[in-house]
Amino acid sequence: MNNELINDPGAAIVRLLPENASFGFKNGFLCLSFNGEGSEEYNRVFLHRVFPFELLWEYISVLDADNKEIGLIYNISDFDDRTKEMLKKELERKYYSPVIRSVDSLKERYGFSYWSATTTEGRKIEFTIQDTFRHVTRIGEDKCIISDVDGNRFIIESLSALDKKSYRRIELYL
């Protein structure tokens, strides 16, 4: 990662560290006590991965309730174990994406595709995609992200690990 991009003086990015940021939960929401240029309490903050597919635990943007960036966590390992676990759980909750093990059926009708799949958890899931070619995205050579009409995301970790029938069902959209 090129740090020149992050250290751009015009960007005014505030780095969040244990010295200036303390996370906790208040009324079920992630909150932040910030001691940077002044002290501020944020009763609700949101975490956003800057690089959601490549760097899961690095470069995490922290946003306030108005969607304004408070600062950037360069790496959650900068924080103590309790805080690190809290941040990980919050990110896993936000970016929860079931992993598809097999595509059991896929039918097209009137610009929509109707999927039935089995996840690695053994659960059968059904979802609908509009404009399938735009919402099945290859990430690298062997990974695939699928977004349905409700904004849910599903992952196929390894296209090459799919059984032949599953691969043939989705091959057209890759």
Backbone torsions as a table, in degrees:
resi	resn	phi	psi	omega
1	MET	NA	133.3	-178.1
2	ASN	-86.9	109.5	-177.3
3	ASN	-69.0	-16.7	177.4
4	GLU	-59.8	-32.9	179.5
5	LEU	-65.0	-35.2	-176.4
6	ILE	-86.0	-30.6	-177.4
7	ASN	-89.9	19.6	177.1
8	ASP	-64.4	118.9	-177.1
9	PRO	-60.5	-28.6	179.7
10	GLY	-72.7	-18.8	-176.7
11	ALA	-79.0	-26.2	179.9
12	ALA	49.3	52.5	179.0
13	ILE	-87.1	130.0	178.7
14	VAL	-96.4	122.8	178.1
15	ARG	-84.1	125.7	178.8
16	LEU	-92.6	126.8	-179.1
17	LEU	-135.2	166.1	177.8
18	PRO	-57.4	-25.1	-180.0
19	GLU	-70.8	-27.3	-176.5
20	ASN	-123.6	-2.0	-176.7
21	ALA	-139.5	134.4	177.4
22	SER	-131.8	122.4	-177.7
23	PHE	-101.3	152.0	176.4
24	GLY	-163.6	-173.4	175.8
25	PHE	-119.1	138.1	177.8
26	LYS	-138.9	122.1	-177.6
27	ASN	54.8	34.4	177.5
28	GLY	83.8	0.7	-178.6
29	PHE	-113.3	146.9	174.6
30	LEU	-68.4	131.1	-180.0
31	CYS	-128.9	167.9	-174.4
32	LEU	-141.0	132.9	167.7
33	SER	-105.0	119.0	-175.0
34	PHE	-115.6	127.8	178.0
35	ASN	-120.8	71.5	178.0
36	GLY	-103.4	-117.1	174.0
37	GLU	-80.7	76.7	-173.0
38	GLY	104.4	170.7	-179.0
39	SER	-111.0	135.1	178.1
40	GLU	-141.0	146.1	175.0
41	GLU	-111.4	130.4	176.1
42	TYR	-115.9	113.8	-177.3
43	ASN	-73.6	-16.3	176.8
44	ARG	-152.2	123.8	176.4
45	VAL	-127.9	158.0	-179.5
46	PHE	-124.0	141.7	178.6
47	LEU	-101.9	140.2	-179.1
48	HIS	-138.6	123.6	177.8
49	ARG	-74.6	127.3	177.5
50	VAL	-71.9	-38.1	177.8
51	PHE	-122.6	80.9	-169.4
52	PRO	-67.9	-18.4	-178.4
53	PHE	-102.5	-26.7	-175.8
54	GLU	-99.4	-45.0	-173.2
55	LEU	-120.5	92.4	-174.3
56	LEU	-71.4	-32.4	-172.9
57	TRP	-118.5	11.8	179.0
58	GLU	-122.1	153.4	177.4
59	TYR	53.8	68.4	180.0
60	ILE	-105.5	118.3	177.9
61	SER	-82.5	135.1	178.3
62	VAL	-109.5	120.1	-175.5
63	LEU	-113.2	148.3	176.2
64	ASP	-85.6	-176.8	-176.7
65	ALA	-64.1	-21.6	177.6
66	ASP	-93.0	10.3	178.0
67	ASN	68.6	27.1	175.1
68	LYS	-97.5	137.9	-178.4
69	GLU	-73.4	128.4	176.2
70	ILE	-87.3	-44.5	-178.5
71	GLY	-177.9	-175.3	-175.2
72	LEU	-127.9	129.8	172.2
73	ILE	-90.5	116.7	-178.9
74	TYR	-70.1	-38.4	179.6
75	ASN	-156.9	127.9	-177.6
76	ILE	-66.7	-16.7	177.8
77	SER	-70.5	-7.5	173.8
78	ASP	-68.1	-20.1	-175.3
79	PHE	-97.7	164.8	179.1
80	ASP	-67.0	166.9	-174.7
81	ASP	-58.9	-41.0	-179.3
82	ARG	-62.9	-47.6	-179.8
83	THR	-67.2	-41.8	179.0
84	LYS	-58.5	-44.2	179.3
85	GLU	-65.3	-40.2	178.5
86	MET	-62.7	-45.4	180.0
87	LEU	-66.4	-40.9	178.5
88	LYS	-61.3	-46.5	-179.5
89	LYS	-61.4	-41.1	179.7
90	GLU	-65.7	-41.3	178.0
91	LEU	-67.8	-40.8	178.4
92	GLU	-65.0	-35.6	177.3
93	ARG	-66.4	-46.3	-177.9
94	LYS	-67.1	-41.6	-174.8
95	TYR	-100.7	23.7	179.8
96	TYR	-58.3	125.6	179.1
97	SER	-142.2	111.0	177.7
98	PRO	-59.1	143.2	179.1
99	VAL	-95.8	124.1	-177.9
100	ILE	-85.1	128.9	177.7
101	ARG	-96.4	-36.4	177.8
102	SER	-150.0	148.7	175.1
103	VAL	-102.0	108.1	-173.2
104	ASP	-80.9	-34.5	173.7
105	SER	-157.1	153.4	179.0
106	LEU	-149.3	118.6	-177.8
107	LYS	-126.3	139.6	178.0
108	GLU	-104.1	134.8	174.6
109	ARG	-152.5	122.1	172.6
110	TYR	51.4	45.0	177.0
111	GLY	83.7	0.9	177.3
112	PHE	-114.8	150.9	171.4
113	SER	-120.6	138.4	-176.8
114	TYR	-112.2	119.0	-173.9
115	TRP	-109.6	143.2	167.9
116	SER	-128.1	126.9	-175.0
117	ALA	-143.2	164.0	175.4
118	THR	-114.7	133.5	179.9
119	THR	-92.6	171.0	177.6
120	THR	-67.1	-17.3	176.8
121	GLU	-82.1	-2.8	179.9
122	GLY	87.0	0.9	-179.3
123	ARG	-84.3	143.2	171.6
124	LYS	-87.4	133.4	177.5
125	ILE	-127.7	150.8	175.4
126	GLU	-130.9	136.0	179.5
127	PHE	-151.6	165.1	-176.0
128	THR	-123.7	140.3	178.4
129	ILE	-124.8	134.5	171.7
130	GLN	-101.2	138.3	-177.7
131	ASP	55.2	66.5	-172.7
132	THR	-53.7	-39.0	-177.9
133	PHE	-61.1	-29.1	-179.6
134	ARG	-87.3	-20.0	-173.3
135	HIS	-110.3	6.9	169.7
136	VAL	-111.9	110.1	-172.7
137	THR	-117.4	126.0	176.2
138	ARG	-80.5	132.6	176.5
139	ILE	-115.3	106.1	-175.6
140	GLY	73.0	-158.6	-176.4
141	GLU	-80.0	-31.9	-166.2
142	ASP	-128.3	2.9	-176.3
143	LYS	-115.1	152.7	-175.8
144	CYS	-143.8	137.1	175.5
145	ILE	-114.7	133.9	-179.5
146	ILE	-121.4	131.3	178.7
147	SER	-116.3	128.0	-178.6
148	ASP	-94.5	-179.5	-176.3
149	VAL	-65.5	-19.9	179.7
150	ASP	-93.5	1.3	-180.0
151	GLY	87.8	4.5	176.9
152	ASN	-74.1	149.4	178.0
153	ARG	-115.7	142.1	177.0
154	PHE	-129.3	148.3	-176.5
155	ILE	-121.7	138.1	165.3
156	ILE	-110.6	106.1	-175.0
157	GLU	-63.8	-38.1	-178.0
158	SER	-143.6	108.3	177.7
159	LEU	-62.1	-35.7	-179.0
160	SER	-70.1	-18.5	179.4
161	ALA	-87.4	-10.0	177.7
162	LEU	-66.8	150.6	173.5
163	ASP	-68.7	162.1	-173.8
164	LYS	-59.9	-40.8	-179.7
165	LYS	-63.5	-44.1	179.5
166	SER	-61.7	-45.6	-178.7
167	TYR	-62.6	-43.0	179.8
168	ARG	-62.5	-33.7	-179.4
169	ARG	-67.2	-33.7	-175.7
170	ILE	-106.0	-7.5	-174.0
171	GLU	-52.9	-40.7	-178.3
172	LEU	-58.7	-30.3	-173.2
173	TYR	-92.7	-3.9	-176.7
174	LEU	-86.9	NA	NA
